[in-house]
Amino acid sequence: MDGCTDAVARAWSAEEFGAAAGEWQRLLTEHLREVMAGRTKVLNWSDPQQSAQAAAAWLEHPLAAGPDGVAGGMRQLLQQMLSAGQNLHHPHYIGHQVPASSPLAGLLDGAAAITNQVMAVYEMGPWATAVEQALVSRLCGLTGWDPSTSSGILTHGGSLANLTALLTARNVALPQSWRDGVPAGTTMVANADVHYCITRAAGILGLGAAAVQKVPLDARRRMDVQRLDDVLIGLRRGNRPVIAVSACAGATPTGAIDDLSAVADVCRRHEVWMHVDAAHGGSLLFSRRYRDRLKGIAAADSVVWDAHKMLFVPALCTAVLYRRREVRFETFQQDAPYLFDPSAPGMADIDVGMRTVECTKRATGFGLWGLWALFGAELFEQLVDRMLQLTMRFRELLNSEADFEALHEPECNILAFRHLPAEVRLLSLAEQNRFQRELRTQLIREGSFYIVQTTLDGMAALRATVINPLTTEQDLRDLLTAVRQCGQRVWNL
């Protein structure tokens, strides 16, 4: 590498990369072996400020200049990263909707990152574009649509995907809004348990977060369809434009799935765009046993579906799917002549840059494509079935114990519950809530388990997402024991 400084030459050296990659392989393999066997903490908790200071200290002296060179420096960096992070592959990780992803999928994502496969125009990422087209076609087919008349893209996460789909809905409902802005009074209607990214999208789209009309829930925490009808009637009477109804297929607090067929009937009657946030629950479509829980999703105008949840690939990989192919260019109404070749107009359907928020977009689909190619769609069906069956078994375990309470029947792999020893049941709701939160904090900082929390109708609850194929029924039994022990230590019960 003539003319390069030593640092530049070494940073781009294939030989140095090979030596560092050897350390990477060895350390990651050892790490996964220990974590998957449950021989580590789940969360390596440390004070946030101290962690930030420690991270800054690593930037003071170039490791590659030391006696161990690039490979030795890489070893030190990886040891630090792996010893200070969250161990999602531990069987006791039962927390957020982020999976113990397949390490094999990570290898393919890593290859794309190392070679910097990017997208916007086909010629920058030809195989990445081909992979995305293949995946979108299959996912549209699973949704119940004809792949030849539907469309979609992959993007970076559910928040960006929901924003993209709702921007499309806005521009279809209000064709001049891209150029002229949104008329006063424009609104969006959503499930009351909608993820906060929907209200965030309303703010970004110019409606304002307060313009989201939230529909009350029924006894199963699904959107109350009669109340949805009432809300839409009221908005029409007030001459308020409605850009979309956003339904849930796997609501974040409990995993509840709206009655999509009934929601579709109401949307059809009122001629309103039906959007389904199936970021979490969309993967049930792979399962012959559970796909009927999403009955009616084929009537949606747009669907968002995260592969980095129940399809067990590394974050982020989300599909934005459209039932009608003709809406695919409504999202953005711009020209970018420096990117798009007017002499090849047919490439507009291949290049993704005119249909995504991102211009330079990471190739997000290789992990999902690779798992699908290696093991077939049956892998995803087996994973979904296992996670849902284990979640239902967890509910049975909770209900068999006098000091635990499951707060709903799970429709997905999410379950909210409370720990209520006899002494705690006598306390006020405020004190019960404080007890749930404090024992959860104690539990995760000890590192034996990782669960999260939520609030349902003013009631603080513990929340588990069974999203690790290595988690067993015995692990769930052990969780109950660990929760009891934390409760005793926190409140001296």
C-alpha positions as CSV (number, residue, x, y, z in Angstrom):
1,M,0.0,0.0,0.0
2,D,2.3,2.7,-1.3
3,G,2.0,6.1,0.3
4,C,0.0,4.9,3.3
5,T,1.1,5.5,6.8
6,D,1.8,2.5,9.0
7,A,-1.6,2.9,10.7
8,V,-3.6,3.0,7.5
9,A,-1.7,0.1,6.0
10,R,-2.3,-2.1,9.0
11,A,-6.0,-1.1,9.3
12,W,-6.6,-2.2,5.7
13,S,-4.3,-5.2,5.8
14,A,-5.8,-8.6,4.9
15,E,-3.1,-10.3,6.9
16,E,-3.8,-8.3,10.0
17,F,-7.5,-8.9,9.5
18,G,-6.9,-12.6,9.3
19,A,-5.0,-12.6,12.6
20,A,-7.6,-10.5,14.3
21,A,-10.4,-12.6,12.9
22,G,-8.8,-15.7,14.5
23,E,-9.0,-14.0,17.9
24,W,-12.6,-13.0,17.1
25,Q,-13.5,-16.6,16.3
26,R,-11.9,-18.1,19.3
27,L,-13.2,-15.6,21.8
28,L,-16.8,-15.6,20.4
29,T,-16.9,-19.4,20.3
30,E,-15.8,-19.6,24.0
31,H,-18.2,-16.9,25.0
32,L,-21.2,-18.5,23.4
33,R,-20.3,-21.8,24.8
34,E,-20.2,-20.4,28.4
35,V,-23.3,-18.2,28.0
36,M,-25.5,-20.8,26.3
37,A,-24.6,-23.2,29.1
38,G,-25.8,-20.6,31.7
39,R,-22.4,-20.3,33.4
40,T,-22.3,-16.5,33.3
41,K,-24.4,-13.7,34.5
42,V,-27.2,-12.6,32.2
43,L,-26.7,-8.9,32.6
44,N,-23.2,-7.6,33.5
45,W,-24.5,-4.6,35.4
46,S,-22.3,-1.7,36.2
47,D,-22.8,2.0,37.0
48,P,-23.5,3.8,33.7
49,Q,-21.1,6.7,34.4
50,Q,-18.3,4.4,35.4
51,S,-18.8,2.4,32.3
52,A,-18.6,5.5,30.1
53,Q,-15.4,6.6,31.8
54,A,-13.9,3.1,31.3
55,A,-14.9,3.1,27.7
56,A,-13.2,6.5,27.2
57,A,-10.0,5.3,28.8
58,W,-9.6,2.7,26.0
59,L,-9.3,5.6,23.5
60,E,-6.1,7.0,25.2
61,H,-3.5,4.7,23.8
62,P,-3.6,2.9,20.4
63,L,-3.6,-0.8,21.1
64,A,-2.1,-1.8,17.8
65,A,1.1,0.1,18.7
66,G,1.6,-2.2,21.7
67,P,3.7,-5.4,21.8
68,D,0.7,-7.7,20.9
69,G,-0.1,-5.7,17.8
70,V,-3.5,-5.6,16.1
71,A,-4.5,-9.2,17.0
72,G,-3.6,-8.7,20.6
73,G,-5.5,-5.4,20.7
74,M,-8.5,-7.0,19.1
75,R,-8.4,-9.7,21.8
76,Q,-8.4,-7.1,24.6
77,L,-11.2,-5.1,23.0
78,L,-13.4,-8.2,22.6
79,Q,-12.7,-9.4,26.1
80,Q,-13.9,-6.1,27.4
81,M,-17.0,-6.0,25.2
82,L,-18.0,-9.6,26.1
83,S,-17.4,-9.2,29.8
84,A,-19.5,-6.0,30.1
85,G,-22.5,-6.6,27.9
86,Q,-26.0,-8.1,28.0
87,N,-25.9,-11.9,27.4
88,L,-29.0,-12.6,25.3
89,H,-28.0,-16.1,24.6
90,H,-28.2,-17.1,28.3
91,P,-31.2,-19.3,29.0
92,H,-32.3,-16.9,31.7
93,Y,-32.6,-14.0,29.3
94,I,-36.4,-13.6,29.2
95,G,-36.7,-9.9,28.8
96,H,-37.2,-7.5,25.9
97,Q,-38.5,-8.5,22.5
98,V,-34.9,-8.9,21.3
99,P,-33.9,-12.5,20.7
100,A,-31.0,-14.8,21.3
101,S,-30.3,-14.5,17.6
102,S,-28.8,-17.3,15.6
103,P,-25.0,-16.9,15.6
104,L,-25.0,-18.3,12.1
105,A,-27.1,-15.4,10.9
106,G,-24.6,-13.1,12.6
107,L,-21.8,-14.5,10.4
108,L,-23.6,-13.5,7.3
109,D,-24.5,-10.0,8.6
110,G,-20.8,-9.7,9.6
111,A,-19.7,-10.6,6.1
112,A,-21.9,-7.9,4.7
113,A,-20.6,-5.4,7.2
114,I,-16.9,-6.2,6.5
115,T,-17.4,-5.8,2.8
116,N,-19.7,-2.8,3.4
117,Q,-22.6,-4.0,1.2
118,V,-24.9,-1.0,0.9
119,M,-28.1,-0.2,-0.9
120,A,-29.9,2.7,-2.6
121,V,-29.1,1.8,-6.2
122,Y,-28.8,-1.8,-7.5
123,E,-25.2,-1.4,-8.7
124,M,-24.0,-0.6,-5.2
125,G,-25.5,-3.7,-3.7
126,P,-26.6,-6.1,-6.5
127,W,-26.8,-9.3,-4.4
128,A,-28.2,-7.4,-1.4
129,T,-30.9,-6.0,-3.6
130,A,-31.7,-9.5,-5.0
131,V,-31.9,-11.0,-1.5
132,E,-34.2,-8.2,-0.4
133,Q,-36.5,-8.8,-3.3
134,A,-36.6,-12.5,-2.7
135,L,-37.4,-12.0,1.0
136,V,-40.1,-9.4,0.4
137,S,-41.8,-11.6,-2.1
138,R,-41.9,-14.6,0.3
139,L,-43.1,-12.4,3.2
140,C,-45.9,-10.9,1.1
141,G,-47.0,-14.4,0.1
142,L,-47.1,-15.4,3.8
143,T,-49.2,-12.4,4.5
144,G,-51.8,-13.7,2.1
145,W,-51.0,-11.5,-0.9
146,D,-50.0,-12.2,-4.5
147,P,-46.3,-11.3,-4.6
148,S,-46.8,-10.0,-8.2
149,T,-49.3,-7.4,-7.2
150,S,-47.9,-6.5,-3.7
151,S,-44.6,-4.8,-2.8
152,G,-42.3,-3.9,0.1
153,I,-38.8,-3.1,1.4
154,L,-36.6,-4.0,4.3
155,T,-35.5,-1.2,6.7
156,H,-33.9,-0.6,10.0
157,G,-36.4,-1.5,12.7
158,G,-40.0,-1.3,13.5
159,S,-40.0,2.4,14.4
160,L,-38.7,3.4,11.0
161,A,-40.9,0.9,9.3
162,N,-44.0,2.2,10.9
163,L,-43.1,5.7,10.0
164,T,-42.5,4.7,6.4
165,A,-45.8,2.8,6.1
166,L,-47.8,5.6,7.7
167,L,-46.1,8.2,5.5
168,T,-47.3,6.2,2.5
169,A,-50.8,6.1,4.0
170,R,-50.7,9.9,4.6
171,N,-49.7,10.6,1.0
172,V,-52.4,8.3,-0.4
173,A,-55.1,9.8,1.8
174,L,-53.9,13.4,1.3
175,P,-52.2,13.5,-2.1
176,Q,-51.0,17.1,-1.7
177,S,-49.6,16.7,1.7
178,W,-46.0,16.0,0.6
179,R,-45.8,19.4,-1.1
180,D,-48.3,21.5,0.9
181,G,-48.3,20.0,4.3
182,V,-51.0,18.4,6.4
183,P,-54.5,20.1,6.8
184,A,-55.5,21.0,10.3
185,G,-57.5,18.4,12.1
186,T,-55.8,15.4,10.3
187,T,-55.7,12.4,12.6
188,M,-54.7,8.8,13.0
189,V,-56.5,6.1,14.9
190,A,-54.7,3.4,16.9
191,N,-55.0,0.7,19.5
192,A,-54.7,2.1,23.0
193,D,-51.7,-0.1,23.7
194,V,-50.0,1.1,20.5
195,H,-46.2,1.3,20.6
196,Y,-44.9,4.8,21.2
197,C,-43.3,4.8,17.7
198,I,-46.8,5.3,16.3
199,T,-47.4,8.5,18.2
200,R,-43.8,9.5,17.4
201,A,-44.6,9.0,13.7
202,A,-47.6,11.2,14.0
203,G,-45.4,14.0,15.3
204,I,-42.9,13.5,12.5
205,L,-45.6,13.4,9.9
206,G,-47.0,16.8,10.9
207,L,-50.2,15.6,12.6
208,G,-48.9,16.0,16.1
209,A,-48.8,13.3,18.7
210,A,-52.0,14.6,20.2
211,A,-53.8,13.8,16.9
212,V,-53.6,10.1,17.5
213,Q,-57.0,8.9,18.6
214,K,-56.6,5.8,20.8
215,V,-59.3,3.3,20.8
216,P,-60.2,1.7,24.1
217,L,-59.4,-2.0,24.7
218,D,-61.7,-5.0,25.3
219,A,-61.3,-7.5,28.1
220,R,-58.5,-9.3,26.1
221,R,-56.6,-5.9,25.6
222,R,-57.5,-5.9,21.9
223,M,-58.9,-2.9,20.1
224,D,-62.6,-2.6,20.9
225,V,-64.0,-2.8,17.3
226,Q,-67.3,-1.2,18.2
227,R,-65.5,1.7,19.8
228,L,-63.3,1.9,16.7
229,D,-66.4,2.3,14.6
230,D,-67.7,5.0,16.9
231,V,-64.4,6.9,16.8
232,L,-64.4,6.9,13.0
233,I,-68.0,8.0,12.8
234,G,-67.2,10.9,15.1
235,L,-64.2,12.0,13.1
236,R,-66.1,11.9,9.8
237,R,-68.9,14.0,11.3
238,G,-66.2,16.5,12.4
239,N,-64.8,16.5,8.9
240,R,-61.4,15.4,10.2
241,P,-59.3,13.6,7.7
242,V,-58.1,10.1,8.8
243,I,-54.9,8.8,7.3
244,A,-55.0,5.3,8.8
245,V,-56.1,3.0,11.5
246,S,-53.1,1.3,13.2
247,A,-53.9,-2.2,14.6
248,C,-51.6,-4.4,16.6
249,A,-50.5,-7.9,16.0
250,G,-48.5,-8.5,19.1
251,A,-48.9,-5.4,21.2
252,T,-45.8,-4.6,23.3
253,P,-47.3,-4.7,26.8
254,T,-48.9,-8.2,26.5
255,G,-48.5,-9.5,23.0
256,A,-52.3,-9.1,22.4
257,I,-53.4,-9.4,18.8
258,D,-56.3,-7.3,17.5
259,D,-59.3,-9.0,15.8
260,L,-57.9,-8.1,12.4
261,S,-60.9,-9.4,10.4
262,A,-63.2,-7.2,12.4
263,V,-60.9,-4.2,12.1
264,A,-60.7,-4.7,8.4
265,D,-64.5,-4.7,8.1
266,V,-64.7,-1.3,9.8
267,C,-61.8,0.2,7.8
268,R,-63.4,-1.0,4.6
269,R,-66.8,0.4,5.5
270,H,-65.2,3.8,6.3
271,E,-62.7,3.6,3.4
272,V,-59.7,4.1,5.7
273,W,-56.2,2.7,5.2
274,M,-55.7,-0.3,7.5
275,H,-52.1,-0.5,8.9
276,V,-51.0,-3.5,11.0
277,D,-48.0,-3.2,13.3
278,A,-47.1,-6.9,13.3
279,A,-43.5,-6.2,14.2
280,H,-43.6,-8.8,16.9
281,G,-46.5,-11.1,16.0
282,G,-46.1,-11.3,12.2
283,S,-43.8,-14.3,12.6
284,L,-46.9,-16.4,13.7
285,L,-47.6,-16.6,9.9
286,F,-44.9,-19.2,9.6
287,S,-46.8,-21.5,12.0
288,R,-49.6,-23.7,10.8
289,R,-50.7,-24.0,14.4
290,Y,-50.9,-20.3,15.3
291,R,-51.2,-18.4,12.0
292,D,-55.0,-18.2,12.4
293,R,-54.4,-15.7,15.3
294,L,-53.6,-13.2,12.5
295,K,-56.7,-14.0,10.5
296,G,-57.7,-11.0,8.5
297,I,-54.2,-9.5,8.1
298,A,-54.4,-10.1,4.3
299,A,-57.0,-7.2,4.2
300,A,-54.5,-4.7,5.5
301,D,-53.1,-2.0,3.2
302,S,-49.7,-2.1,5.0
303,V,-47.9,-4.4,7.4
304,V,-44.7,-4.0,9.4
305,W,-42.9,-7.2,10.4
306,D,-39.6,-7.5,12.4
307,A,-37.3,-10.4,11.5
308,H,-35.1,-9.4,14.4
309,K,-37.8,-10.6,16.9
310,M,-39.5,-13.9,16.4
311,L,-37.4,-14.9,13.3
312,F,-34.2,-14.8,15.5
313,V,-31.9,-12.8,13.3
314,P,-29.6,-10.0,14.6
315,A,-31.1,-6.5,14.8
316,L,-32.1,-4.7,12.7
317,C,-34.2,-6.2,9.9
318,T,-37.8,-5.1,9.3
319,A,-40.1,-5.5,6.4
320,V,-42.6,-2.8,5.3
321,L,-45.1,-4.6,3.1
322,Y,-47.9,-3.1,0.9
323,R,-50.9,-5.0,-0.4
324,R,-51.2,-2.9,-3.5
325,R,-48.0,-2.6,-5.6
326,E,-49.1,0.7,-7.1
327,V,-48.6,2.6,-3.8
328,R,-44.9,1.8,-3.6
329,F,-43.7,5.2,-4.9
330,E,-46.2,7.3,-2.9
331,T,-44.0,7.4,0.2
332,F,-41.6,10.0,-1.3
333,Q,-42.2,12.3,-4.2
334,Q,-38.7,13.5,-5.0
335,D,-36.2,13.4,-7.8
336,A,-32.6,12.4,-7.2
337,P,-30.8,12.6,-10.6
338,Y,-27.4,12.0,-9.1
339,L,-28.6,8.5,-8.1
340,F,-31.0,7.4,-10.6
341,D,-30.2,6.9,-14.3
342,P,-33.0,8.3,-16.6
343,S,-31.6,6.1,-19.4
344,A,-32.7,3.0,-17.4
345,P,-36.2,3.8,-16.1
346,G,-36.9,0.2,-15.4
347,M,-34.4,0.2,-12.6
348,A,-36.6,2.4,-10.5
349,D,-38.4,-0.7,-9.4
350,I,-35.1,-2.4,-8.4
351,D,-33.3,0.5,-6.7
352,V,-34.7,1.0,-3.2
353,G,-33.5,4.5,-2.5
354,M,-36.8,6.1,-3.7
355,R,-38.8,4.0,-1.3
356,T,-36.9,4.3,2.0
357,V,-36.0,7.0,4.5
358,E,-32.4,5.9,4.1
359,C,-30.3,6.6,1.1
360,T,-27.2,4.6,2.0
361,K,-28.9,1.6,3.6
362,R,-27.1,-1.3,5.2
363,A,-27.9,-4.6,3.6
364,T,-30.2,-5.9,6.4
365,G,-31.5,-9.2,4.8
366,F,-28.5,-11.5,4.7
367,G,-29.1,-13.1,8.1
368,L,-32.7,-13.9,7.4
369,W,-32.0,-15.1,3.9
370,G,-29.1,-17.2,5.1
371,L,-31.1,-19.0,7.9
372,W,-33.9,-19.6,5.4
373,A,-31.5,-21.0,2.9
374,L,-29.7,-23.2,5.4
375,F,-32.7,-24.7,7.3
376,G,-35.9,-23.9,5.3
377,A,-39.0,-22.1,6.6
378,E,-39.6,-25.0,8.9
379,L,-37.0,-23.6,11.3
380,F,-39.1,-20.5,11.9
381,E,-42.2,-22.5,12.4
382,Q,-40.4,-24.7,15.0
383,L,-39.1,-21.6,16.8
384,V,-42.5,-19.9,16.9
385,D,-44.3,-23.0,18.1
386,R,-41.7,-23.6,20.8
387,M,-41.8,-20.1,22.1
388,L,-45.6,-19.9,22.3
389,Q,-46.0,-23.3,23.9
390,L,-43.4,-22.5,26.5
391,T,-45.1,-19.1,27.3
392,M,-48.5,-20.9,27.8
393,R,-46.7,-23.4,30.1
394,F,-45.3,-20.4,32.0
395,R,-48.8,-19.1,32.6
396,E,-49.8,-22.5,34.0
397,L,-46.8,-22.4,36.4
398,L,-47.7,-18.9,37.6
399,N,-51.3,-19.8,38.2
400,S,-50.4,-22.9,40.1
401,E,-48.6,-20.8,42.7
402,A,-50.5,-18.8,45.4
403,D,-48.0,-16.0,45.4
404,F,-48.0,-15.3,41.6
405,E,-50.6,-13.9,39.3
406,A,-50.6,-14.1,35.5
407,L,-52.4,-11.0,34.2
408,H,-53.6,-12.3,30.9
409,E,-53.8,-15.3,28.6
410,P,-50.9,-15.0,26.2
411,E,-51.6,-14.7,22.5
412,C,-48.0,-14.5,21.7
413,N,-44.8,-15.2,23.6
414,I,-45.2,-12.2,26.0
415,L,-46.6,-12.6,29.5
416,A,-47.1,-10.0,32.2
417,F,-47.4,-11.2,35.8
418,R,-47.1,-10.1,39.4
419,H,-45.4,-11.6,42.5
420,L,-47.9,-11.2,45.4
421,P,-46.8,-12.8,48.7
422,A,-49.5,-12.7,51.4
423,E,-48.0,-9.7,53.1
424,V,-47.9,-7.7,49.8
425,R,-51.5,-8.5,49.0
426,L,-52.5,-6.5,52.1
427,L,-50.7,-3.4,50.8
428,S,-52.1,-0.5,48.8
429,L,-51.7,-0.6,45.0
430,A,-49.0,2.0,45.1
431,E,-47.0,-0.1,47.6
432,Q,-47.6,-3.3,45.5
433,N,-46.4,-1.4,42.5
434,R,-43.2,-0.3,44.3
435,F,-42.6,-3.9,45.4
436,Q,-42.8,-5.2,41.8
437,R,-40.4,-2.6,40.5
438,E,-37.8,-2.9,43.3
439,L,-37.6,-6.7,43.2
440,R,-37.2,-6.5,39.4
441,T,-34.3,-4.0,39.7
442,Q,-32.7,-6.3,42.3
443,L,-33.1,-9.3,40.1
444,I,-31.5,-8.0,37.0
445,R,-28.6,-6.3,38.8
446,E,-27.7,-9.6,40.5
447,G,-27.4,-11.0,37.0
448,S,-29.3,-14.3,37.6
449,F,-32.2,-13.5,35.3
450,Y,-33.3,-10.7,33.0
451,I,-37.0,-9.7,32.8
452,V,-38.6,-6.3,32.2
453,Q,-41.5,-4.4,33.5
454,T,-44.7,-2.8,32.3
455,T,-47.8,-1.1,33.6
456,L,-51.3,-2.3,32.9
457,D,-54.2,0.0,33.9
458,G,-52.1,1.6,36.6
459,M,-50.8,-1.8,37.9
460,A,-47.0,-2.3,37.8
461,A,-46.2,-5.8,36.5
462,L,-43.2,-8.0,35.7
463,R,-43.0,-8.9,32.0
464,A,-41.3,-11.9,30.4
465,T,-40.7,-12.4,26.7
466,V,-39.9,-16.0,26.0
467,I,-37.5,-15.5,23.0
468,N,-34.6,-17.8,23.5
469,P,-34.7,-21.4,22.1
470,L,-32.4,-22.4,25.0
471,T,-34.8,-21.5,27.7
472,T,-36.6,-24.5,29.3
473,E,-39.5,-25.1,31.6
474,Q,-37.0,-25.6,34.4
475,D,-35.5,-22.2,33.7
476,L,-39.0,-20.7,34.2
477,R,-39.4,-22.6,37.5
478,D,-36.1,-21.2,38.6
479,L,-37.2,-17.7,37.7
480,L,-40.1,-18.0,40.1
481,T,-37.7,-19.1,42.9
482,A,-35.3,-16.2,42.0
483,V,-38.2,-13.7,42.1
484,R,-39.3,-14.9,45.5
485,Q,-35.8,-14.7,46.9
486,C,-35.4,-11.1,45.6
487,G,-38.7,-10.1,47.1
488,Q,-37.6,-11.5,50.5
489,R,-34.3,-9.6,50.3
490,V,-35.8,-6.3,49.1
491,W,-38.6,-6.1,51.6
492,N,-37.4,-8.5,54.3
493,L,-40.5,-10.7,54.0
